[in-house]
Amino acid sequence: MKQHLTTRGTRVSWVGLLNLMTVYFIWGSTYLAIRIAVRDGLGFPPFFLAASRVILAGSLLLLFAVLQRQRIRLNRTELIVLAISGSLLWVGGNGLVSWSEQKVSSGLAALIVGATPIFVALMESAIDRKIPSLLLVGSLLVGFGGIVILTFPVIRSGIRADVLSVIGLLAASFSWGAGSLLQSRNPVRISPFVSSGYQHLFGAFGLIILSLITRENFQSPPLDAWLAWGYLVVFGSIIAFTSFINVLQILPTNIVMTYSYVNPVIAVFLGWVILGERITVWTIAGTLLVLLGVWGVFRTRYKKSA
């Protein structure tokens, strides 16, 4: 059996794939945790939730780095890359997902965010100034078609809060893709714990500002919301996000983005089992098209790397 995977012209150990598997399964469950923590305005305020979890997680990551005597001082380039990518990932990405999940189901949120590889492929084509292949164009069209089908019932309902939540999820997907692409194309020469810690704290700064601007009111959340918050800190922020940053430095961005295959499936299943979220014909059809589109994007990247 082969022990290495060839990407970016180099031999990469299976450590990269192990990190990717961690991202696959843990992040698939975080959509459920976010929904439990903020649903229907009965739990945490969304931006406060996101800010509090990343402040704690970022502080713990940097504390660990200090205890391990890792370099934590940033040069100017590292500061800029981590500040911008951290803001895109945590403020635009996770913050908007938390805000949107007040109204939409965890499964729908995961499925829309699952289209992130499609946005990444579009951005890479624009940055590289390359005409996309027919397979990539077809994959993008199929993926966007899936998004339309998934969101059509919500948009048709005409409920303003739900429509705004869908728009927020699309913006979150774009922001997360942009942050991932920036991180991948500008790798920093520090450990994943340090880079992840700083990104958490930079993101927390932006989330606190949003929480203050929107005048969020903190109320006493129920026990299940607190348990969800703890899960998001330990598993979603520290373990999975550090694995995500690590794997971005090992595997190509489009391959890393294939976590979108698994995340929505896990999120939809958990939402159905635990919260009783409905799975409709629209959900199934849209899911298949989104996953088919993401598969096409991955296939295009695989051919380029072969």
C-alpha positions as MATLAB code, in Angstrom:
seq = 'MKQHLTTRGTRVSWVGLLNLMTVYFIWGSTYLAIRIAVRDGLGFPPFFLAASRVILAGSLLLLFAVLQRQRIRLNRTELIVLAISGSLLWVGGNGLVSWSEQKVSSGLAALIVGATPIFVALMESAIDRKIPSLLLVGSLLVGFGGIVILTFPVIRSGIRADVLSVIGLLAASFSWGAGSLLQSRNPVRISPFVSSGYQHLFGAFGLIILSLITRENFQSPPLDAWLAWGYLVVFGSIIAFTSFINVLQILPTNIVMTYSYVNPVIAVFLGWVILGERITVWTIAGTLLVLLGVWGVFRTRYKKSA';
ca = [
       0.000    0.000    0.000;
       1.268    3.479   -0.816;
       2.266    5.472    2.231;
       2.322    8.897    0.618;
       0.080   11.100   -1.476;
       1.560   13.343   -4.146;
       0.316   16.944   -4.000;
       1.849   20.274   -4.954;
       4.744   18.370   -6.444;
       5.841   16.902   -3.092;
       5.342   13.682   -1.150;
       2.985   14.154    1.748;
       2.553   11.691    4.616;
      -0.825   10.420    5.733;
      -0.670   12.880    8.637;
      -2.375   15.391    6.349;
      -5.213   12.993    5.634;
      -5.598   12.177    9.343;
      -6.017   15.887   10.076;
      -8.533   16.104    7.250;
     -10.566   13.221    8.699;
     -10.675   15.050   12.039;
     -12.099   18.097   10.284;
     -14.581   15.926    8.394;
     -16.311   14.418   11.398;
     -15.993   17.003   14.169;
     -17.090   19.979   12.093;
     -20.061   18.033   10.813;
     -21.362   17.917   14.371;
     -20.671   21.572   15.229;
     -23.664   22.785   13.200;
     -25.907   20.909   15.609;
     -24.047   22.387   18.587;
     -24.404   25.934   17.237;
     -28.119   25.423   16.610;
     -28.637   24.168   20.169;
     -26.649   27.100   21.567;
     -28.530   29.892   19.731;
     -31.869   28.522   18.455;
     -34.908   30.767   18.547;
     -33.149   33.368   20.682;
     -33.400   31.175   23.799;
     -29.676   30.493   24.172;
     -26.572   32.590   23.626;
     -26.571   35.735   21.464;
     -24.860   34.528   18.246;
     -21.904   36.909   18.043;
     -21.315   36.648   21.793;
     -21.361   32.858   21.453;
     -18.788   32.938   18.668;
     -16.609   35.523   20.438;
     -16.581   33.754   23.805;
     -15.659   30.376   22.348;
     -12.809   31.716   20.217;
     -11.363   33.898   22.988;
     -11.084   30.912   25.302;
      -9.871   28.551   22.589;
      -7.319   31.043   21.242;
      -5.957   31.773   24.711;
      -5.581   28.058   25.494;
      -3.821   27.411   22.193;
      -1.300   30.209   22.761;
      -0.783   29.125   26.376;
       0.019   25.625   25.146;
       2.471   27.083   22.622;
       4.209   29.096   25.341;
       4.511   26.033   27.583;
       6.014   24.153   24.635;
       8.427   27.066   24.091;
       7.211   27.624   20.562;
       7.787   30.938   18.829;
       4.770   33.182   19.326;
       6.209   36.521   18.200;
       4.889   37.440   14.758;
       6.650   39.327   12.019;
       4.755   41.878    9.958;
       3.761   39.465    7.175;
       2.538   36.822    9.613;
       0.558   39.431   11.525;
      -1.219   40.629    8.377;
      -1.974   37.118    7.085;
      -3.313   35.865   10.419;
      -5.318   39.019   11.139;
      -7.070   38.988    7.757;
      -7.569   35.224    7.522;
      -8.710   35.039   11.153;
     -11.297   37.741   10.529;
     -12.556   36.067    7.355;
     -12.765   32.641    8.975;
     -14.204   33.556   12.358;
     -16.111   36.807   11.849;
     -17.387   36.389    8.300;
     -17.464   32.605    8.415;
     -18.386   31.260   11.824;
     -19.993   34.456   13.107;
     -22.507   34.609   10.265;
     -23.267   30.894   10.586;
     -24.048   31.366   14.289;
     -26.247   34.358   13.484;
     -28.098   32.515   10.702;
     -28.751   29.387   12.760;
     -31.077   31.330   15.021;
     -33.684   30.836   12.296;
     -32.562   28.077    9.920;
     -31.942   24.402   10.661;
     -28.466   23.042   11.316;
     -28.765   20.756    8.291;
     -29.610   23.571    5.875;
     -26.776   25.669    7.289;
     -24.290   22.855    6.737;
     -25.537   22.197    3.210;
     -25.204   25.832    2.125;
     -21.783   26.211    3.736;
     -20.932   22.930    2.031;
     -20.771   24.886   -1.215;
     -17.568   26.601   -0.022;
     -15.330   24.637   -2.466;
     -17.372   26.109   -5.312;
     -16.578   29.647   -4.157;
     -12.919   28.670   -3.685;
     -12.736   27.331   -7.241;
     -14.211   30.575   -8.593;
     -11.753   32.679   -6.602;
      -8.776   30.564   -7.666;
      -9.751   30.859  -11.335;
     -10.037   34.643  -10.977;
      -6.749   35.003   -9.077;
      -4.803   32.731  -11.433;
      -6.485   34.318  -14.468;
      -7.100   30.913  -15.970;
     -10.105   29.886  -18.024;
     -11.812   27.090  -16.065;
     -12.209   23.697  -17.716;
     -15.574   22.471  -18.954;
     -15.683   20.018  -16.040;
     -15.133   22.836  -13.549;
     -17.738   25.072  -15.199;
     -20.247   22.233  -15.210;
     -19.471   21.421  -11.578;
     -19.964   25.043  -10.561;
     -23.316   25.241  -12.347;
     -24.512   21.978  -10.798;
     -23.392   23.089   -7.338;
     -25.106   26.454   -7.585;
     -28.206   24.691   -8.879;
     -28.188   22.625   -5.702;
     -27.980   25.784   -3.592;
     -30.979   27.229   -5.431;
     -33.016   24.077   -4.786;
     -32.020   23.978   -1.110;
     -32.918   27.603   -0.482;
     -36.014   27.811   -2.699;
     -38.527   26.711   -0.010;
     -37.115   29.294    2.416;
     -37.104   32.099   -0.144;
     -40.595   31.144   -1.360;
     -41.926   31.455    2.184;
     -41.158   35.167    2.020;
     -40.245   35.324    5.716;
     -37.704   38.127    5.881;
     -35.688   36.702    8.785;
     -35.308   33.335    7.044;
     -34.289   34.908    3.724;
     -31.698   37.090    5.468;
     -30.375   33.998    7.229;
     -29.851   32.252    3.889;
     -28.027   35.319    2.554;
     -25.913   35.281    5.708;
     -24.993   31.637    5.121;
     -23.969   32.337    1.520;
     -21.810   35.236    2.714;
     -20.317   32.983    5.398;
     -19.472   30.364    2.785;
     -17.711   32.944    0.610;
     -15.842   34.437    3.581;
     -14.676   31.051    4.851;
     -13.438   30.137    1.382;
     -11.551   33.426    1.052;
      -9.900   32.972    4.444;
      -8.928   29.394    3.634;
      -7.470   30.422    0.286;
      -5.483   33.264    1.851;
      -4.097   30.917    4.513;
      -3.206   28.265    1.949;
      -1.407   30.640   -0.420;
       0.428   32.501    2.324;
       1.704   29.819    4.734;
       3.271   31.149    7.918;
       6.426   29.710    9.465;
       4.966   29.081   12.895;
       3.284   26.086   14.479;
      -0.410   25.409   13.809;
      -1.129   26.019   17.501;
       0.310   29.538   17.330;
      -1.289   30.466   14.005;
      -4.640   29.015   15.075;
      -4.465   30.805   18.432;
      -3.826   34.186   16.859;
      -6.553   33.671   14.261;
      -9.004   32.897   17.050;
      -8.085   36.079   18.923;
      -8.160   38.303   15.840;
     -11.554   36.849   14.998;
     -12.746   37.391   18.558;
     -11.909   41.088   18.318;
     -14.165   41.488   15.274;
     -16.933   39.404   16.834;
     -16.917   41.516   20.000;
     -17.302   44.644   17.873;
     -20.259   43.057   16.046;
     -21.831   42.022   19.339;
     -21.575   45.596   20.634;
     -22.829   47.165   17.393;
     -25.875   44.878   17.279;
     -26.489   45.455   21.019;
     -26.832   41.809   21.873;
     -28.404   41.093   25.240;
     -26.944   38.247   27.275;
     -29.442   36.139   29.179;
     -28.990   32.995   31.232;
     -28.794   30.158   28.662;
     -30.192   26.697   29.494;
     -27.916   23.767   30.352;
     -27.968   22.271   26.858;
     -26.742   25.588   25.430;
     -23.812   25.603   27.881;
     -22.916   22.014   26.979;
     -23.031   22.934   23.287;
     -20.758   25.916   24.005;
     -18.228   23.659   25.748;
     -18.263   21.226   22.823;
     -17.684   24.071   20.376;
     -14.693   25.338   22.375;
     -12.905   22.020   22.865;
     -13.765   20.121   19.708;
     -14.881   22.726   17.178;
     -12.316   25.425   17.953;
      -9.248   23.766   19.443;
      -9.101   20.264   17.965;
     -10.805   20.590   14.582;
      -9.695   24.130   13.709;
      -6.053   23.384   14.520;
      -6.276   20.299   12.310;
      -7.821   22.475    9.594;
      -4.975   25.023    9.692;
      -2.430   22.206    9.740;
      -3.896   20.408    6.752;
      -4.092   23.644    4.732;
      -0.295   23.704    4.865;
      -0.044   20.103    3.647;
      -2.762   19.487    1.056;
      -4.127   21.668   -1.790;
      -6.998   23.967   -0.842;
      -9.564   22.249   -3.060;
      -8.751   18.865   -1.534;
      -9.041   20.294    1.967;
     -12.412   21.771    1.013;
     -13.772   18.281    0.347;
     -14.659   18.122    4.032;
     -17.850   19.599    2.610;
     -18.760   16.097    1.392;
     -19.006   14.705    4.892;
     -19.997   17.713    7.025;
     -23.502   18.205    5.553;
     -24.344   14.496    5.735;
     -23.389   14.331    9.409;
     -25.143   17.623   10.169;
     -28.397   16.629    8.441;
     -28.415   13.220   10.139;
     -27.743   14.629   13.617;
     -30.291   17.411   13.139;
     -32.908   14.858   12.125;
     -32.139   12.415   14.969;
     -31.610   14.884   17.832;
     -33.679   17.957   16.924;
     -36.265   16.368   14.651;
     -35.368   18.607   11.689;
     -37.308   17.713    8.547;
     -35.680   16.067    5.539;
     -37.731   16.919    2.436;
     -37.502   16.149   -1.267;
     -35.954   19.610   -1.711;
     -33.306   18.708    0.864;
     -32.394   15.433   -0.831;
     -32.325   16.868   -4.370;
     -30.338   19.945   -3.372;
     -27.892   17.881   -1.333;
     -27.163   15.543   -4.228;
     -26.509   18.438   -6.607;
     -24.264   20.300   -4.155;
     -22.240   17.161   -3.425;
     -22.020   16.389   -7.145;
     -20.746   19.903   -7.785;
     -18.168   19.624   -5.007;
     -17.090   16.243   -6.356;
     -16.540   17.810   -9.774;
     -14.388   20.550   -8.248;
     -12.343   17.925   -6.418;
     -12.026   15.858   -9.594;
     -10.730   18.873  -11.500;
      -8.087   19.499   -8.851;
      -7.120   15.830   -8.758;
      -6.485   15.812  -12.508;
      -4.249   18.881  -12.192;
      -2.243   17.249   -9.389;
      -1.869   13.898  -11.128;
];
